[in-house]
Every structure is written in C-alpha cells, then in structure tokens.
Amino acid sequence: MSIIPPAPPSQVNRRQFLRAATVAAVAPMIVPRHVIAGSQVTPPSDRITIGHIGVGRMGGGHVSGFLKMPDARILAISDVRLETLERAQGAVNQKYGDSNCAAHPDFRELLARPDIDAVVIATGERWHPLVGIEAARRGKHIYCEKPLSVTLAEGLALREAVKKHGVVFQWGTQQRSSQYYRHTAELVRNGYVGDVRNIMIGSAGGGPPKPEAPETLKDPPAGLNYDMWLGPSPYVPYSDVRVSLTWLFIRDYGLGCLGGAWGIHDLDAAQFFHDTDETAPIEIEGRARYYEDIRDVPYSWTVEQKYASGPTVIHMDLVTAKKRAKQFELGSMASLVTGSKGWIWVSRQGVRTEPASLADTVIGANEKRVIFSDDHKQNFLDAIRKKAQPISPITAAVHAETMCQQSAIAMQLQRKMRWDPKAERFIDDEQANRLLSRAIRAPWSYTI
C-alpha cells in the first residue's frame, strides 16, 4: 500500500494536535458533552473530519448520525456498491448544501487522504481488521462496527495496530451508552445484587429455521465490485442469496446470531457489567444445532463460559433462554444478572429487578462508576478531543470477540475447553488453536 502523502502545513498542524491528544495518557472519565459543545457552534477549523467506509444498512445509519454532529464534518465515503455510494454521497452533499463530499469506490483512496481525522468502518466484519489496520497505520481514529473480526487472530492484529499507532478506537457496542446498561453495570460492580452467580444472555434465534432459497450462480450485477465484497474471504461464485443478509449466517463472513446478528452485543454487556474487559473466560463448553443449507452457523445453542474469578456467562438463543429463566419472557433479547441478593433483567427496552427497589438505587459519588456516555458517537468525538478512553475501547472489543470465537470452536469440536487469558490460546489443544486463525486471499495481509 502506498505511503500517505505529506499534508499541507495547516492540516499537519491540526492533525498533530489531534494525534497528540490521543497518544497522551488516557483519562478515566469523559468530559461532559455540554462542556465541549460550549456555544453550540463549532468553527469549521475545529471540526473533526470523518470518512465513512461501508455506507449500506448500518453504515447509512452512521452517516445520518454523524451528519447531525455539529463538531464533525463528513468529507468522504467509500462502498463497494456504486448505487449505495452515490446515494450516501448525495445525502451528505444535500445536508451540507455543497458538493464537497468525495466518493471513493476503493477504501484505500479514502484512507490516503491527509485531510481526514477519523473513519467510521461499517463493512462486514470480514473487512474490519484490514480496514482498521490500514486506518491506524495512517493515523486515523476509528469508530468500528461490531463484531470485531471473523477470527480471533485478525482481531488481535487490529488491537496491535491500534495500540502501536496510538489512535482512538470506539467499538460500535452502543448499549454501553444506554442508561439502562450503565446503571446495571454500576449496580453490579457496587455489589447491589450481592455475589454474582451467573449472567444469562438470551440472543436472537432458536426457532426451527425456514429453508434458505437455493443459490443460483451468475455474474455479479453491474455496480457491485464483488471481488472487494468478498475481500479476504475465500473466493466463491456470486449469487444473490450470498450477498443478501444471508451472509451474516455464513461462517466465512460471520457467526450469525451467536455473534454479529445479536450475541456480540450482550457478551460485551456481560463483560461491562462485571468489569472483565481485561480478561476472558478460562473454561468453555457448549452445544448447538446448525443450519443445513448455504448457512452453516448455529441457529440454536447453549454455551457456558467460566472466569477464573467471577460469574459464569450462560449464552443462549432466545427460545432456549425462555425455557431456562422466566425473566426472558419480559421482552426481546436481553441479559439477566443473578446474584445472592437479587437479579437484574436488562434490555434496550428497560430494566426490571428483584427486589423492585433495586432499579431506583442511586449510585453514590464515592462508589464505583463507569465512563459516562449517553451518545456513542459523541463519546468517540469527545475521546479524540480530550485524549480520553472511549466507553467501548479495543480491549473490550477483543475480549468480547474472544468469547464469540471460544463459543463457536467449543461447539464445533464438541468438547469442554480451557483457555489461557494471557497467552490468548486454548490450553493443550492445537486443533482448537488452529481454528483461531485462517488463511486469507491475496493480495491482502495483516501487516501492522
């Protein structure tokens, strides 16, 4: 990949300021947004410039979100679909009332621009590590959608790049910026539920699957760069089914509801609640039932993951979870924290507790607190400006992804497994360790 060209003097000075603000030691708390916003109007020279890579389903939502941020300016977008690229470019230009947003079919062109401070990566997870590593190499701060990667080795490479190049990394697990999840974390960390016995998760999925339509192989449509869509994953002929949302359930691209289609959200929440972002479970066992068509990931599962000290995380599809604990009948996908003094059920819809008074507990000023964030995107921008750690940092991303990959491998090999959190490998199980990485297609590589 080409070396980034030198920036004009004024741009270099500005980028040096933003970079210096990141490399310095991170602060434990984010400065409140109203302090940063000040007059409500951010001078153009002080706005953080953004490039968006992947502007379809999730990425299009991020474009809309950052367009509302007064202290950010979108300068460029990239996508492998021409129609999607042009639609997002038009939305940005219409919002700003000009034609200054550039469209780059190849993300490397966007990353080579010296006038971009940060990137939003909302491609499929097969691309997250490659795009993220190159972004870090070029000094761009990163807001990256979840999951982190297709294999753990790729996620570890991205973590190394983020740390080596000193950029801010915000993971797209926005539940951490919800008052429901922040309050649950503070209740658990301060012992209000007593000793935590387990954290149960009810993800999506679990019902008998309807058969997927068979593939009809044909040439990719005009306007789609199918080779770039595949990226580092193995080459297979094009079909409409493969590039529909079905890709979420194909192991070459993801883990289905076990991972990116929902599970990664609440595995991350489990780590957040019990303050285990810096480690991972040491024992893993599980069972699953798998799709039997183009999809090849679990549709129903139960996985138990035990920490060296702390709770057991029991991750299930929602159908199974409802059979395991009555609280999952309260709503949709959720987490259930059970302790010696009570329980907390939390979802995006709200919080229910036993005793009921637990939900109204006010956390004292001298008690354990989590980073405050009520806006995930603003938290990212604040972290860049104030040299602070964001609420969903790379360490949290790696260890939540570790839990997903541990689960998938334990179910595939159908045996109980042990994990070394320091070495980040299975203990005495080379067959399992080989599944932590994969060969990727040329010319791509994870060069830091």
KAPE-V349077 format. One record per residue. N is the residue number from 1. PSI is psi as a letter, one per 30 degrees, with the letter a starting at -180 (none if undefined). OMEGA is omega in degrees with one decimal (* if undefined). Layout:
N PSI OMEGA
N PSI OMEGA
//
This chain:
1 k -173.4
2 l 177.0
3 k -178.4
4 k -179.5
5 l 178.6
6 k -179.8
7 l 172.3
8 l -175.1
9 e -177.4
10 e 180.0
11 e 179.1
12 e -179.4
13 e -179.7
14 e 179.9
15 e 177.5
16 e 178.3
17 e -178.4
18 e 179.2
19 e 179.5
20 e 179.6
21 f -179.0
22 e -172.9
23 f 178.7
24 l -178.6
25 k -176.9
26 k 178.0
27 l -175.5
28 f -176.6
29 k 176.0
30 k 174.1
31 k -178.3
32 k -173.7
33 e -176.0
34 f 178.0
35 e -178.5
36 e -175.3
37 e 174.6
38 c -172.8
39 f -177.8
40 f 179.7
41 j -179.7
42 k 177.9
43 k -179.1
44 e -177.4
45 f -178.6
46 f -178.6
47 k 175.2
48 k -176.6
49 k -170.2
50 k 167.3
51 k -179.3
52 k 179.0
53 j -171.2
54 j -173.6
55 h 178.2
56 b -171.9
57 d 177.9
58 e -176.9
59 e 177.1
60 e 175.7
61 e 178.1
62 e 175.6
63 e 179.1
64 e -178.9
65 e -178.5
66 f 174.6
67 f 179.4
68 f -175.3
69 j -176.7
70 f -178.9
71 g 175.7
72 l 177.1
73 k 177.4
74 k -179.0
75 f -173.3
76 l 177.3
77 l 179.5
78 k 176.2
79 l -179.4
80 f 177.6
81 k -177.2
82 e -179.1
83 e 178.8
84 e 179.5
85 e -177.4
86 e 179.0
87 e 179.6
88 e 177.5
89 e 179.4
90 e 179.6
91 e 179.8
92 e -178.4
93 e 178.0
94 e 179.9
95 e -176.5
96 f 179.5
97 h 177.8
98 a 178.7
99 h -172.5
100 f 179.9
101 k -179.2
102 k 177.3
103 k -177.6
104 j 176.5
105 f 179.7
106 k -176.2
107 f -179.0
108 e 175.6
109 e 178.9
110 e -176.9
111 f 179.6
112 f -177.0
113 k -179.5
114 f -176.2
115 g 179.6
116 k -177.9
117 e -171.8
118 l 179.1
119 k 172.8
120 j -177.2
121 j -178.9
122 h 171.7
123 a 166.9
124 l -173.4
125 f 175.3
126 f -178.8
127 f -172.6
128 e -177.6
129 e -177.9
130 e 179.7
131 e -179.2
132 e 179.2
133 e 179.5
134 e 176.5
135 e 179.4
136 e 178.9
137 e -177.8
138 g 173.5
139 g 179.5
140 k 171.1
141 l -166.5
142 k 163.9
143 j -172.5
144 k 176.0
145 l 175.2
146 l -5.5
147 l -176.5
148 e -170.4
149 l 176.5
150 e 174.2
151 l -178.6
152 e -178.5
153 e 179.4
154 e 176.8
155 e 178.1
156 e 177.6
157 e 177.7
158 e 177.5
159 e 179.4
160 e -179.6
161 e 179.8
162 e -178.8
163 e -178.5
164 e -173.3
165 g 170.6
166 h 179.4
167 l 173.0
168 k 177.5
169 j 174.3
170 k 178.5
171 k -172.8
172 h 175.6
173 i -169.5
174 f 176.0
175 f 178.3
176 f 177.9
177 g 176.0
178 k 178.4
179 e -179.7
180 e -176.4
181 e 176.9
182 e -178.8
183 e 177.1
184 e 179.3
185 e -178.7
186 e 175.0
187 e -178.3
188 e -176.5
189 f 179.9
190 g 171.3
191 g -176.9
192 f 173.6
193 g -178.0
194 a 177.3
195 k -177.6
196 k -179.5
197 e 176.6
198 l 172.5
199 j 179.2
200 k 179.4
201 k 172.3
202 j -179.9
203 a 174.1
204 l 174.1
205 a 174.6
206 f -179.7
207 l 177.5
208 k -174.8
209 k 170.3
210 k -178.7
211 k 175.6
212 k 177.1
213 k 179.2
214 l 179.1
215 k 168.3
216 j -175.5
217 k 179.9
218 l 177.5
219 k 176.2
220 k 179.1
221 l 175.2
222 k 178.6
223 f 175.2
224 k 172.8
225 i -173.1
226 e 178.5
227 e 177.3
228 e 175.5
229 e 178.5
230 e 179.6
231 b -176.4
232 f -178.0
233 l -177.5
234 k 177.2
235 k 170.2
236 l 179.3
237 l -177.9
238 k 165.8
239 l 179.0
240 e -179.1
241 e -175.6
242 e -175.6
243 g 170.3
244 a 180.0
245 f 174.3
246 f -179.1
247 f 179.4
248 f -174.0
249 g 176.7
250 k -169.2
251 f 176.8
252 f -175.4
253 f -178.1
254 a -175.7
255 g 178.9
256 b -177.1
257 f 173.7
258 e -176.6
259 c -170.0
260 f 179.8
261 f 164.0
262 e -166.2
263 e -177.6
264 e 178.4
265 e -172.4
266 f 167.7
267 e 175.0
268 e 179.3
269 e 178.6
270 e 177.9
271 e 179.4
272 e -177.8
273 e -172.4
274 g 174.2
275 h 179.2
276 h 178.5
277 f -172.9
278 g -177.4
279 a -178.9
280 l 178.8
281 l -177.6
282 f 176.0
283 k -175.6
284 k 170.3
285 k -177.2
286 l 177.8
287 l -174.1
288 l 167.0
289 k -169.5
290 l 168.1
291 l -177.1
292 h 174.8
293 b 177.3
294 f 175.5
295 k -175.5
296 g 178.4
297 l 179.9
298 k 169.8
299 f 176.8
300 k -174.7
301 l 167.0
302 k 178.1
303 k 174.0
304 k -177.5
305 k -175.2
306 k 175.3
307 l 176.4
308 e 171.9
309 k -178.2
310 a -169.6
311 l 166.8
312 k 175.3
313 k -180.0
314 j -174.3
315 k -177.0
316 l 165.1
317 l -171.8
318 e 178.9
319 e 178.6
320 e -178.6
321 e -179.7
322 f 176.7
323 f -175.6
324 e -176.7
325 k -175.2
326 f -177.9
327 f -178.8
328 f 173.2
329 f -177.0
330 f -178.5
331 a -174.2
332 a -178.2
333 k -171.0
334 l 174.1
335 k 179.4
336 j 178.5
337 k -178.7
338 k 179.2
339 a -177.8
340 f -178.9
341 f -178.4
342 a -179.9
343 l 176.4
344 k 171.4
345 k -176.6
346 k 175.3
347 a 176.5
348 f -180.0
349 f -179.6
350 a -176.7
351 k 170.4
352 k -175.7
353 l 169.9
354 j 1.3
355 l -176.7
356 e -178.5
357 f -178.1
358 e -176.7
359 f -176.8
360 g -179.3
361 k 177.4
362 k 179.9
363 k -177.4
364 l -177.8
365 f -177.0
366 g 178.3
367 l -179.7
368 k 180.0
369 l 173.6
370 l 174.8
371 k 179.1
372 k 172.7
373 k 173.4
374 g -179.1
375 j -171.6
376 e -179.6
377 e 178.7
378 e 176.8
379 e 176.5
380 e -179.7
381 e 178.2
382 e -179.6
383 e 177.5
384 e -175.6
385 e -171.0
386 g 178.7
387 h -177.7
388 l 174.9
389 k 176.3
390 l -175.3
391 f 179.1
392 i -173.7
393 l -176.9
394 e 179.4
395 e 177.5
396 e -179.4
397 e -178.3
398 e -174.5
399 e 171.9
400 e 176.6
401 e 175.5
402 e -179.3
403 e 177.0
404 e -177.1
405 e 174.2
406 e -176.9
407 e -177.5
408 e -177.5
409 e 179.6
410 e 179.1
411 e 178.9
412 e -177.0
413 f 173.1
414 h 175.0
415 l 175.9
416 k -174.4
417 l 177.7
418 k -172.2
419 k 174.4
420 j -176.3
421 f -179.7
422 e 179.0
423 f -177.4
424 h 178.8
425 l 171.6
426 l -178.4
427 k 175.5
428 h 179.7
429 i -176.7
430 f 175.9
431 e 178.0
432 e -178.3
433 e 177.2
434 f -179.1
435 f 177.6
436 f 179.5
437 l 178.3
438 l 171.6
439 k 177.8
440 l -175.9
441 k 170.4
442 k 7.8
443 g -173.5
444 k 175.3
445 l -178.2
446 h 178.6
447 k -177.9
448 none *
//
